Amino acid sequence: VQPDHLGMRGIDTVEQLADVKAVLVEAVPRDGHAVLNADDPLVREMRRRCSGQVVWFSMDEPGSETRDMIDAHCRRGGKALVLNPSERGEMIVVKHGPREMQLAWTHLLPATFGGKARMNVQNSLAAAAAAFAAGAPLHDIRQGLRTFSTSYYLSPGRLNEVEVNGVNVIVDYCHNAPGMRMLGDFVDRVGDSLESSHELARPSRIGVIATAGDRRDQDMRELGEIAAQHFDVVVVREDAALRGRARGEVSALVTEGVRTAMAAGSRCKQVEEVLDEIEAVQHAMSRANRGDLLVICVDKHASVMTELENWSSQAQAGSGASPDAPGADPDYAPAPTES
């Protein structure tokens, strides 16, 4: 439960938001299951509203207070999905009563980008917990985790990775401060690995960011402040639907947050406003160099992916490269229309 959508329809605090989300847990029948995040205190409280069984998942390490709670839950015959760290990596473990069953290494799951996308490690735990509660065999759950990726076709607009003329591009729907905090952690982990592979110059990290117009002013500023901690250059755009705001109002608030963080010594050294989404993508691509990391937080993902494909096609046409030449992605072809 994160502070998003606050100030809407009488919901002003995360505690009130948790009460709204708990309606799902209250709807679970006696023979059903609720898959809950044990690491979030507000979600843990929802167990009191569940008539069925609770299946916990947790990112916390063994020995933590949360894991002690889960161990006690399992001693009573309960179910949980946890991470067990080792020298070889993190293992997803299924716990059911006294039994522990190894499921998969997190760094071998495509959606986790070698374990760098911590949000998708967490999502993998939740998805596996839901499948296990539904009675799926472990080998089917394992196969699902090992074959699911964040490609455009399987998960459009959700951490899609493409290479465009040597630029590492990530397309994601991130549009609020909590999401930007998780995305920023991913950017840092990926960016550090890119820097270690380039000896001559440090690759730049460029972010194209925006948020919805119906968020609070302080939420917009916070988004900019967080983004400034993780990107060298921030390009602020706006969504097509302004949701009651005047054109330029949202971008001004986000930019204000970026500049506040810059004044306090953040990583970001330059912020620009390009309101139209496609123009913002074009601007970011025009200033990106080979080896740079460009993260585009999208509104109309299909249009953005089409624009990126156009950049690849133009480069291939200019060099005479075939569609399957190095740098081209033969598996990528964006949808021609909006979904």
C-alpha positions in Angstrom: 0.0 0.0 0.0 1.8 3.1 -1.3 0.7 6.8 -1.2 -0.8 7.1 -4.7 -4.3 8.3 -5.6 -4.5 10.2 -2.3 -6.7 13.2 -2.2 -9.3 11.5 -4.4 -12.8 10.5 -3.4 -12.3 11.2 0.3 -9.1 9.0 0.6 -6.4 11.2 2.1 -4.1 8.8 4.0 -2.4 5.5 3.3 -4.3 4.0 6.2 -7.6 4.9 4.5 -6.3 3.6 1.2 -5.4 0.3 3.0 -9.0 0.1 4.2 -10.2 0.4 0.6 -7.8 -2.3 -0.7 -8.8 -4.6 2.2 -12.2 -5.0 0.5 -10.6 -7.6 -1.7 -9.4 -9.6 1.3 -12.8 -9.3 3.0 -14.3 -10.9 -0.2 -12.2 -14.1 0.1 -14.5 -17.1 1.0 -13.7 -19.6 3.7 -12.3 -22.1 1.1 -10.3 -19.3 -0.6 -6.9 -17.8 -0.2 -5.5 -14.2 0.2 -1.9 -13.7 -1.0 -0.5 -10.9 1.2 2.8 -9.0 1.4 4.2 -9.7 4.8 6.7 -6.9 4.5 4.1 -4.2 4.5 2.6 -3.5 8.0 -0.7 -2.2 6.5 -1.1 -5.4 4.4 -0.2 -7.6 7.4 -3.2 -6.1 9.3 -5.5 -7.3 6.5 -5.1 -10.9 7.6 -7.7 -10.1 10.4 -10.3 -9.5 7.7 -9.7 -12.7 5.8 -12.2 -15.6 6.2 -10.0 -17.9 4.2 -6.4 -18.9 4.4 -3.6 -16.4 4.1 -0.5 -17.1 2.0 2.4 -14.8 2.9 5.2 -13.7 0.7 8.3 -11.8 1.9 11.6 -10.3 0.6 13.0 -10.2 4.2 16.0 -12.4 5.1 15.8 -15.2 7.6 16.0 -14.0 11.2 14.0 -10.9 10.6 10.8 -10.2 12.6 8.8 -10.8 9.4 10.4 -14.2 8.8 9.8 -15.2 12.4 6.1 -14.4 11.9 6.0 -16.5 8.7 7.8 -19.4 10.4 5.2 -19.4 13.2 2.4 -19.2 10.5 3.9 -22.3 8.8 4.3 -24.2 12.0 0.5 -24.0 12.2 0.3 -25.5 8.8 0.3 -22.3 6.8 1.8 -21.5 3.4 4.3 -18.9 2.4 6.8 -17.9 -0.4 10.2 -16.5 0.8 13.7 -15.8 -0.3 16.7 -17.7 1.0 20.0 -16.0 0.2 23.2 -18.0 -0.4 26.6 -17.6 -2.1 25.0 -18.8 -5.3 22.2 -16.2 -5.2 18.7 -16.0 -3.9 16.4 -19.0 -4.0 12.6 -18.7 -4.0 11.4 -21.2 -1.4 7.8 -22.5 -1.0 6.9 -23.2 2.6 3.9 -25.3 3.5 3.7 -26.5 7.1 7.1 -28.0 8.1 8.1 -28.6 4.4 10.4 -26.3 2.4 10.6 -26.7 -1.4 13.1 -24.9 -3.6 11.4 -23.2 -6.6 13.9 -21.1 -8.6 16.9 -18.8 -8.5 15.8 -15.2 -8.8 18.7 -14.2 -11.0 17.7 -16.9 -13.6 14.2 -15.5 -14.1 14.1 -13.2 -17.2 11.7 -10.7 -15.7 14.2 -9.9 -12.9 17.0 -8.8 -15.2 19.5 -11.0 -13.3 18.0 -10.0 -10.0 18.4 -6.3 -10.6 14.6 -5.6 -10.9 13.8 -6.0 -7.3 10.1 -5.2 -7.9 9.9 -8.2 -10.2 11.5 -10.4 -7.7 8.7 -9.4 -5.4 6.1 -9.9 -8.2 7.5 -13.4 -8.8 7.0 -14.3 -5.2 3.4 -13.0 -5.3 2.6 -14.7 -8.6 4.1 -18.0 -7.4 2.2 -17.8 -4.1 -1.1 -17.3 -6.0 -0.3 -20.2 -8.3 0.6 -22.5 -5.4 -2.5 -21.5 -3.5 -4.6 -22.4 -6.6 -3.0 -25.9 -6.6 -0.6 -25.6 -9.5 2.2 -28.1 -9.5 5.6 -26.7 -8.6 7.2 -27.7 -12.0 4.4 -25.6 -13.8 5.1 -22.6 -11.5 8.8 -22.9 -12.1 8.3 -23.2 -15.8 6.1 -20.1 -15.8 8.7 -18.0 -13.9 11.5 -19.2 -16.1 9.7 -18.4 -19.4 8.0 -15.1 -18.6 9.9 -12.0 -19.6 9.0 -8.3 -19.7 9.0 -8.2 -23.5 6.6 -5.9 -25.3 4.3 -8.7 -26.3 4.1 -10.4 -22.9 4.0 -7.2 -20.8 3.5 -4.1 -22.9 4.7 -0.9 -21.1 6.1 -2.8 -18.2 9.9 -2.7 -18.1 10.3 -3.4 -21.8 13.9 -3.4 -22.9 15.1 -2.6 -26.4 18.3 -1.5 -27.9 18.0 1.4 -30.3 21.2 2.4 -32.2 23.4 1.2 -29.4 21.3 3.0 -26.7 19.9 0.8 -23.9 16.2 1.8 -23.7 13.8 0.8 -21.0 10.1 1.6 -21.5 7.9 1.5 -18.4 4.6 2.9 -17.2 6.0 4.3 -13.9 4.0 7.5 -13.1 4.1 8.0 -9.3 6.7 8.5 -6.6 6.7 5.0 -5.1 7.0 3.5 -8.5 9.9 5.9 -9.4 11.7 4.9 -6.2 11.6 1.2 -7.3 12.5 2.1 -10.9 15.3 4.3 -9.7 16.8 1.4 -7.7 16.6 -0.7 -10.9 18.3 2.2 -12.9 21.1 2.3 -10.4 21.7 -1.4 -10.6 21.6 -1.5 -14.4 23.6 1.7 -14.7 26.4 0.4 -12.4 26.7 -2.7 -14.6 26.9 -0.5 -17.7 29.6 1.7 -16.2 31.7 -1.2 -15.3 31.7 -2.4 -19.0 32.7 1.0 -20.4 36.4 1.9 -19.9 36.6 5.3 -21.7 33.5 7.2 -20.6 30.7 6.8 -18.1 27.4 6.2 -19.8 24.7 8.8 -19.1 21.4 8.0 -17.6 18.5 9.9 -19.2 14.9 9.7 -17.9 11.7 10.8 -19.6 9.2 11.2 -16.8 5.6 12.3 -16.2 2.6 11.9 -13.9 -1.1 12.0 -14.1 -2.8 15.4 -13.6 -5.2 14.2 -10.9 -2.4 13.6 -8.4 -1.6 16.1 -5.6 0.9 18.9 -6.1 3.3 17.5 -3.5 3.1 14.0 -5.2 4.2 15.6 -8.5 7.1 17.4 -6.9 8.2 14.2 -5.1 8.2 12.3 -8.3 10.7 14.9 -9.7 12.8 14.8 -6.6 13.2 11.1 -6.6 13.9 11.0 -10.4 16.7 13.5 -9.9 18.5 11.1 -7.5 18.9 8.5 -10.3 19.2 10.2 -13.7 21.9 12.5 -15.1 19.4 14.2 -17.4 15.6 14.4 -16.8 13.2 15.2 -19.6 9.7 16.1 -18.2 6.7 15.5 -20.5 2.9 15.4 -20.0 0.2 12.9 -20.6 -2.3 13.4 -23.4 -5.2 13.6 -20.9 -4.5 16.4 -18.5 -7.2 15.4 -16.0 -8.3 18.9 -15.1 -4.9 20.6 -15.2 -3.8 23.3 -17.6 -1.2 22.4 -20.2 2.2 22.9 -18.6 1.0 22.9 -15.0 2.0 19.3 -14.3 5.4 19.5 -15.9 6.1 22.7 -14.0 5.5 21.0 -10.7 7.5 17.9 -11.6 10.4 20.1 -12.8 10.2 22.1 -9.6 10.8 18.9 -7.7 13.8 18.0 -9.9 15.3 21.5 -9.4 14.8 21.2 -5.7 16.8 18.0 -5.6 19.5 19.4 -7.9 20.0 22.3 -5.6 20.5 19.8 -2.8 23.2 18.0 -4.8 21.4 15.2 -6.6 22.8 13.2 -9.4 20.8 15.1 -12.0 22.6 18.0 -13.7 20.1 19.0 -16.3 16.3 19.1 -16.6 14.3 20.0 -19.6 10.6 20.2 -20.4 9.2 18.7 -23.7 5.5 18.4 -23.2 4.5 16.2 -26.1 5.3 12.5 -25.5 6.7 11.6 -28.9 8.6 14.9 -29.1 10.1 14.1 -25.7 11.2 10.7 -26.9 12.7 12.2 -30.0 14.6 14.8 -28.0 15.9 12.2 -25.5 17.0 9.9 -28.4 18.7 12.7 -30.2 20.9 13.5 -27.2 21.6 9.9 -26.2 24.9 8.3 -27.2 25.8 4.6 -27.7 26.0 2.9 -24.4 23.7 5.3 -22.6 20.7 4.2 -20.6 17.4 5.8 -21.6 14.4 5.2 -19.4 11.0 6.3 -20.9 8.0 6.5 -18.6 5.2 6.2 -21.1 1.6 7.2 -21.5 0.8 5.7 -25.0 3.2 2.8 -25.0 2.4 1.6 -28.5 3.1 5.0 -30.1 6.4 5.2 -28.2 7.5 1.7 -29.3 6.6 2.6 -32.9 8.7 5.8 -32.6 11.7 3.8 -31.3 11.3 1.3 -34.2 11.4 4.2 -36.6 14.7 5.3 -35.1 16.1 1.8 -35.6 14.8 1.6 -39.2 16.3 5.0 -40.1 19.7 3.9 -38.8 19.5 0.6 -40.7 18.5 2.4 -43.9 21.4 4.9 -43.5 23.9 2.1 -42.9 22.5 -0.4 -45.4 22.1 -2.9 -42.6 19.8 -5.8 -42.9 16.9 -6.3 -40.4 18.8 -9.0 -38.7 22.1 -7.1 -38.4 23.8 -6.7 -35.0 21.9 -4.2 -33.0 18.5 -5.0 -34.5 16.0 -7.0 -32.5 14.3 -9.5 -34.8 11.7 -10.4 -32.1 10.5 -6.8 -31.7 7.8 -5.3 -33.8 5.4 -2.9 -32.0 1.7 -3.1 -32.3 0.4 -0.7 -35.1 -2.5 0.6 -33.0 -3.3 1.6 -29.5 -4.7 -1.0 -27.2 
